Amino acid sequence: MPIRVQLDESRDVCEEVIDKLVKIGLQRYGLSPKYGGVQIGSAVEYVAVCEELARGDSGLATEMTCPEWLFGPAMRARNKAVLEKLMVPFCSDQRHTACFALTEPAGGCNGEDPTQHGMTMRTTARLDGNEWVINGSKRWPGGAGIADVYGILCTTDPSLGVDGVALIYVPNGLPGLTFGKPENKMGMRFSDVNADVYLDSVRVPKEYRLAGPGEDWKLFRAALSWGRLSSAGFAIGNAQAVLEIVIDYTANRFYKGKAVREHTLQAAMIADMAIGIESARAYYLSVASMFDRGNEFGDPGDHYLMGKASGAKVYACDVAEMVCNRAMELMGAYGYSKEYHVEKYLRDFKIIQLWEGGGQLGRLEAAMGYYPIT
Ligand SMILES: Cc1cc2nc3c(=O)[nH]c(=O)nc-3n(C[C@H](O)[C@H](O)[C@H](O)COP(=O)(O)OP(=O)(O)OC[C@H]3O[C@@H](n4cnc5c(N)ncnc54)[C@H](O)[C@@H]3O)c2cc1C
């Protein structure tokens, strides 16, 4: 926490902290114990960990949880080749970076939107003997250029719809795999490294495809649903940090002889921030507990739980936005200054609201939890 703003100034600082997080086992968190990973106790526990990490820095939270996000589908599919050859190094005490590349230059929401059935995906994979040959490009994924393993969402044939969708694991260093320059962003400037990924006839073994026609899509949707649920935790981690800063600051700033936070007007604003945070947290935890009871609520990738996870993310992000804006009003110029860190959280939380479908696709999926939309 004391160096949270320096994380925004250099990758070296981020790597120092990441190395320590790796040492305490976070890189292994969520990976199968059979391969040296650390079992997640429950979805409730997992999202609480996401919130707490993001209370410090969302980029670090992203990097630390990306191995589980990337290899989660392979663990569910029991893809031995991917787990044994590509996941095992992530179960060590050495820093490894994962990258899950869904977004394409033509749009991030296209691949995620279930009503497009994977038909608008432009990155393709063609089977040639015992190898997939991948062509296309991805935009924005976290870890691009520095990651050791890439999950590439692509299609074997767009006309096949969801049966054509393939998730293929690609180790770094293969001929034809190149990257653009790191993007210059508003927040998470060094703790989440984003760049273009170019694939020019990249060849990987056949068994690095996740599971097969239809199955890859289902497992991808489940991973997306987990991603949205954890994003709700990330957003509330940011909001919680801001609330703590505001409560401290307004105790020591006075007008008319009384601390700012003791005036009724400001106390009501702080109360609304706290109520928003606690209700958004209760919402995402209740969805997480549904993830933990698959027999009752189904698969996280099905419309019902996808709707709930998307709704929890949309709501948590709206709350984080309200909390950051109110914090600035309560703190005046000091909220806007780098010294008090509120501006960092405002910049960081914003992309959580935008990624993985943004508020619009998130709302659409929340509605689809109740009725079909084509
Ligand atoms: C810091 C950062 C980290 C990122 N990390 C990753 C990552 O790890 N992996 C990855 O693959 N990508 C990542 N992204 C990309 C991010 O997920 C996309 O930017 C996001 O999904 C939105 O896609 P887009 O920017 O292409 O917007 P578009 O898809 O072009 O959307 C533009 C607008 O149209 C709306 N819209 C578009 N299509 C639909 C639809 N079908 N239904 C409803 N509304 C729609 C959107 O909500 C938005 O309002 C990251 C981006 C950043 C900046």
PDBQT file of the ligand as one rigid body, heavy atoms in Angstrom, charges set to zero:
ROOT
HETATM    1  C1  LIG A 401      -5.904  -2.152 -19.412  1.00  0.00    +0.000 C 
HETATM    2  C2  LIG A 401      -6.619  -3.076 -20.345  1.00  0.00    +0.000 A 
HETATM    3  C3  LIG A 401      -6.555  -4.446 -20.132  1.00  0.00    +0.000 A 
HETATM    4  C4  LIG A 401      -7.153  -5.328 -21.032  1.00  0.00    +0.000 A 
HETATM    5  N1  LIG A 401      -6.982  -6.673 -20.846  1.00  0.00    +0.000 NA
HETATM    6  C5  LIG A 401      -7.432  -7.525 -21.800  1.00  0.00    +0.000 A 
HETATM    7  C6  LIG A 401      -7.112  -8.920 -21.730  1.00  0.00    +0.000 A 
HETATM    8  O1  LIG A 401      -6.421  -9.380 -20.797  1.00  0.00    +0.000 OA
HETATM    9  N2  LIG A 401      -7.547  -9.720 -22.747  1.00  0.00    +0.000 N 
HETATM   10  C7  LIG A 401      -8.265  -9.250 -23.792  1.00  0.00    +0.000 A 
HETATM   11  O2  LIG A 401      -8.596 -10.019 -24.671  1.00  0.00    +0.000 OA
HETATM   12  N3  LIG A 401      -8.612  -7.926 -23.866  1.00  0.00    +0.000 NA
HETATM   13  C8  LIG A 401      -8.204  -7.071 -22.901  1.00  0.00    +0.000 A 
HETATM   14  N4  LIG A 401      -8.513  -5.730 -22.979  1.00  0.00    +0.000 N 
HETATM   15  C9  LIG A 401      -9.432  -5.259 -24.008  1.00  0.00    +0.000 C 
HETATM   16  C10 LIG A 401     -10.838  -5.016 -23.437  1.00  0.00    +0.000 C 
HETATM   17  O3  LIG A 401     -11.379  -6.209 -22.934  1.00  0.00    +0.000 OA
HETATM   18  C11 LIG A 401     -11.723  -4.435 -24.563  1.00  0.00    +0.000 C 
HETATM   19  O4  LIG A 401     -11.216  -3.137 -24.823  1.00  0.00    +0.000 OA
HETATM   20  C12 LIG A 401     -13.176  -4.370 -24.163  1.00  0.00    +0.000 C 
HETATM   21  O5  LIG A 401     -13.734  -5.656 -24.134  1.00  0.00    +0.000 OA
HETATM   22  C13 LIG A 401     -14.015  -3.516 -25.115  1.00  0.00    +0.000 C 
HETATM   23  O6  LIG A 401     -13.690  -3.786 -26.440  1.00  0.00    +0.000 OA
HETATM   24  P1  LIG A 401     -13.398  -2.588 -27.436  1.00  0.00    +0.000 P 
HETATM   25  O7  LIG A 401     -12.496  -1.650 -26.749  1.00  0.00    +0.000 OA
HETATM   26  O8  LIG A 401     -12.952  -3.166 -28.732  1.00  0.00    +0.000 OA
HETATM   27  O9  LIG A 401     -14.794  -1.891 -27.610  1.00  0.00    +0.000 OA
HETATM   28  P2  LIG A 401     -15.940  -2.303 -28.630  1.00  0.00    +0.000 P 
HETATM   29  O10 LIG A 401     -16.185  -3.765 -28.583  1.00  0.00    +0.000 OA
HETATM   30  O11 LIG A 401     -15.655  -1.674 -29.940  1.00  0.00    +0.000 OA
HETATM   31  O12 LIG A 401     -17.168  -1.559 -27.976  1.00  0.00    +0.000 OA
HETATM   32  C14 LIG A 401     -17.451  -0.156 -28.150  1.00  0.00    +0.000 C 
HETATM   33  C15 LIG A 401     -18.782   0.161 -27.502  1.00  0.00    +0.000 C 
HETATM   34  O13 LIG A 401     -19.829  -0.605 -28.087  1.00  0.00    +0.000 OA
HETATM   35  C16 LIG A 401     -20.423  -1.453 -27.112  1.00  0.00    +0.000 C 
HETATM   36  N5  LIG A 401     -20.643  -2.766 -27.719  1.00  0.00    +0.000 N 
HETATM   37  C17 LIG A 401     -19.876  -3.344 -28.669  1.00  0.00    +0.000 A 
HETATM   38  N6  LIG A 401     -20.367  -4.527 -28.997  1.00  0.00    +0.000 NA
HETATM   39  C18 LIG A 401     -21.462  -4.732 -28.219  1.00  0.00    +0.000 A 
HETATM   40  C19 LIG A 401     -22.392  -5.778 -28.102  1.00  0.00    +0.000 A 
HETATM   41  N7  LIG A 401     -22.286  -6.859 -28.842  1.00  0.00    +0.000 N 
HETATM   42  N8  LIG A 401     -23.384  -5.643 -27.208  1.00  0.00    +0.000 NA
HETATM   43  C20 LIG A 401     -23.496  -4.524 -26.453  1.00  0.00    +0.000 A 
HETATM   44  N9  LIG A 401     -22.633  -3.483 -26.530  1.00  0.00    +0.000 NA
HETATM   45  C21 LIG A 401     -21.626  -3.592 -27.411  1.00  0.00    +0.000 A 
HETATM   46  C22 LIG A 401     -19.425  -1.516 -25.952  1.00  0.00    +0.000 C 
HETATM   47  O14 LIG A 401     -20.012  -1.812 -24.711  1.00  0.00    +0.000 OA
HETATM   48  C23 LIG A 401     -18.849  -0.127 -26.008  1.00  0.00    +0.000 C 
HETATM   49  O15 LIG A 401     -19.746   0.768 -25.386  1.00  0.00    +0.000 OA
HETATM   50  C24 LIG A 401      -7.921  -4.834 -22.114  1.00  0.00    +0.000 A 
HETATM   51  C25 LIG A 401      -8.015  -3.445 -22.319  1.00  0.00    +0.000 A 
HETATM   52  C26 LIG A 401      -7.337  -2.584 -21.471  1.00  0.00    +0.000 A 
HETATM   53  C27 LIG A 401      -7.395  -1.107 -21.766  1.00  0.00    +0.000 C 
ENDROOT
TORSDOF 0
